[in-house]
Amino acid sequence: MMGDPNLLEMVEEEGISTDKEMEFSVQMNEDVSSRETSFLISEETAPAKRFNLFLRRRLMFQRDKQSKDSIFFRDGVRQIDFVLSYVEDVKKDLDIKAERRREFERNLRKSGLELEIEDKRDSENGKTYFVKIHAPWEVLVTYAEVLGIRMPIKENDIPRTQYTPLNYMLGPVKLPATVKHPHPEYFTAQFTRHRQELFLIEDEASFFPSSSRNRIVYYILSRCPFGIEDGKKKFGIERLLTSHTYSSAYPLHDGQYWNPSENRCNERYILHKHWARFSLFYKEQPLELIRNYFGEKIGIYFVFLGFYTEMLFIAALVGLACFVYGLFSMEANQSSTEICDPNIGGQIIMCPLCDKMCDYWRLNTTCSASKLSHLFDNESTVFFAIFMGIWVTLFLEFWKQRQARLEYEWDLVDFEEEQQQLQLRPEFEAMCKHRKINPVTKEVEPHMPLYARTPWYMLSGATVTLWMALVLSSMVSVIVYRLSLFAIFATFMESEDSLQHVKRFFTPQLATSLTGSCLNFIVIMILNFFYEKISAWITKMEIPRTYQEYESSLTLKMFLFQFVNYYSSCFYVAFFKGKLVGYPGKYTYMFNEWRSEECDPGGCLVELTTQLTIIMIGRQVFGNINEAIYPLAFNWWRRRKARTNSEKLYSRWEQDHDLQTFGHLGLFYEYLETVIQFGFVTLFVASFPLAPLLALINNIVEIRVDAWKLTTQYRRPVAAKAHSIGVWQDILHAMAVLSVATNAFIVAFTSDIIPRLVYYYAYSQNTTQPLSGYVNNSLSIFLIADFPNHSMPLDNNRDFTTCRYRDYRNPPDHEHKYAHSMQFWHVLAAKMTFIIVMEHIAFLVKFLLAWMIPDVPKDVVEKIKQEKLMTVKILHDFELNKLKENWALNHNIYAKHVMMEESKVQLAKSTI
């Protein structure tokens, strides 16, 4: 039958009527791999020319010439929109799973989808069945209307934004025009099958892009029933995947990413060539192509990540300038000079830093630490903290504008979440026993009473609270570790003569800080790994009603935990360490055993910087390695394990089957990673001006890693629509407000700037060098004889009677000895004043900028109005022309009827 010229001739000569329903059945028996295949092709009201073309291609197609990269059925015409795979498990529930699959596939065919099954004998491993799914035209137009998909009705004649001189200067970072704008812009309208003539349908096979096709098919798969079990109606591909009835479900990639496809556009290859390569780190992203291939939801993530990276470039430059200023002014710093001076710092004896085991020490041993502290604790710190408060406001306001412009460019202005995110989850519908009338739609919907959810809500809240308490307890354990280890480090370094030179740079304080920070980072990653699994399970048990409720609930749990997990140690060092330690002779103790930690004489800012650097860099490096190495190794092992005979056909669906699954929550974790990094950049940036630079470098790598893994290492995700970054935008706003307060407190209480300013203006007696004598002034005096026995050093026979400690307290000979001095209250008042003034200035600037910068740019508002007007005009003209045609047709019919009546009258008269 294949290639029979007589049959082709006969079909072409007879033709097919265009106003008549047709049904053509082809039965094909193949000897290839001893396989029998039957399928039905049905066309309704199709033009004869289009049908004949289809038939000719169908009959002339040769199975053995099919490309290994084919994305079509065996007929070479019908495109594969989705693939299901399964392996027959002879050990577990074989009959039950087989019956589920039969019923599910039967119902898929009833819904209009066309299926083609690949036998396991033709698979690479000889075990896997593949079910290929094609959505014919009638199915596509029906569900395009249901999902409210907008399709082109006329090419957009509104000119694109013209290039400015700056755009020409940035020529090297620009993409070719054909890659940046692969398709012309169109006026669009929500598709309706009853007005198909309105839309620009040149070819039914290519009218709907592949992302829309797989979205439609997945919508059907997620709602298709597969039987009744335990008195409940079971449906949805997700349930079948969970029960291992099917092993996977995925749409196909366009083709090989390393090789262009023949006779068709391979968008995957174009994306890999112009986007998913590390050598193109300086290039802009092909956002239109990303959106067309992966859908708007993934596309808007890359838009956000790219915009955030661009804005980080400005913050990184300013932060680097502040760091360079600290580097060049290091030698001229008065405090470091006095600490390092043998005649000043070398003569100041400091009190022991731990009980009994630690000895007295000289201030000049912290010379290197004091110089390092000046890198991050100098006059530019206040400027950078205020700058970042303004930067974060500008970032969020400009992102609103970018998002509004994106909604216009991607045709999402009228997009409503109800179309997708507010749809009922199949799991919710399956679990609900109650029904309730929707007050809006007046339709009966599944309903779950509050009392049925309350136990799970209580369990969820208790679990999140327990894990946050576990994080805090682990942080306390790390503190105890540091307290215990400090005495060991101090004793060991004092006893070893060979370490005396090293001690100048690697002090016990620094050694304890580094090891404690590394241990804390390891604990953070371990807790994070386990909590991710638990939070996903608990959210599922809550049975959220919609996809939006599911994501919001999971987002809240994950963000609250990770906020506490990643930032708790930084908050401790910034705001608690060294603040409530007491004084020699009356120290405060943790659990009545471990003495509270003290800061270095230069403050805790260096330790906060160390903690922040280790956690931030460690997390970024671990994340990028995990994202790049894990899927690469997993896919390599999976392919190596599956390959049994290289001579067999390794098809497109098998190649994609061997890839990793991106999953529903793949994008969620990408956003979470970015938001946590945003917290490091904003919440503690006053202590580490290089944080934006590190984030910038990470994001440049992150964009290419994410692009590479999506195009090469992961199955193609199911396309989804979104018009914003959702709840993450509210979280960013909350963190921006919190960052103003945290940076103000860091400058006031962790930095040494305010005490220096108070000394400069109120206590300095030196007019030529106002900060001269500040180090001596910031250290209080303690009489060694006042040490209690439990904290006195083992060898207390010394030739000095006093030691110094960092605080503002009265000397031993004062009437109120060791009580806070007046200078302490002056400094505290100055700190509180600074916090109030800085916060008010920052918030005033924030609100002014938010008021001055509109959420939607003026030119975008005008374009939206213009496009709406043009669309209404096009729809009006179409309806008017259709009305005229109907009127003309009815008029002709009426005229014929009148003529027939007149003829009858004339005939009657002539007869008479």
Protein Blocks (a to p, Z undefined) as FASTA:
>chain_A
ZZpaklmmmmmmnopafkbccddddddddfehpiacddddddehiafklmmmmmmmmmmp
cfklpcfkbcbdfkomaccfbdcdddddfkgoklmmmmmmmmmmmmmmmnopacddddfk
lpmnopaccddddddfklmmmmmmmnopacdfbdcfbdcddddfklmmmmmmpccfklmm
mbccdddddddfklmmmpccfblklmpcfklmmmmmmmmmmmcccbdeehiacedjklmm
mnomagbdcdddfbdfkbccehiacfklmmmmmmmpcklmmpccdfklmmmmnojklmmm
mmmmmmmmmmmmmmmmmmmmmmmmmmmmmmmpmklmmmmpmklmmmpccddfbehjaccd
dfklmmmmmmmmmmmmcfklmmmmmmmmmmmmmmmmmmmmmmmmmmmmnopmmpcfklmm
mpccfklmmmpmbdcddfklopacddddfklmmmmmmmmmmmmmmmmmmmmmmmmmmmmm
mmmmmmmmmmmmmmmmklmmmmmmmgfklmmmmmmmmmmmmmmmmmmmmmmmmmmmmmmm
nopablmlmmmmmmmmmmmmmmmmmmmmmmmmmmmgoplnopghiaccehhlaccddddf
kbjklmmmmmmmmmmmmmmmmmmmmmmmmmmmmmmmmmmmmpmblkbccdfklmmmmpcc
ebjmlmmmmmmmmmmmmmmmmmmmmmomklmmmmmmmmmmmmmmmmmmmmmmpccddddd
dfbebjmlmmmmmmmmmmmmmmmmmmmmmmmmlmmmmmmmmmpcbfklmmgoklmmmpcc
ddfklpcfklgcfblcdfbfbdcdddddddfkbmbghiacfklmmmmmmmmmmmmmmmmm
mmmmmmmmmmmmcfbdfklmmmmmmmmmmmmmmmmmmmmmmmmmmmmmmmmmmmmmmmmm
mmmmmmmmmmZZ
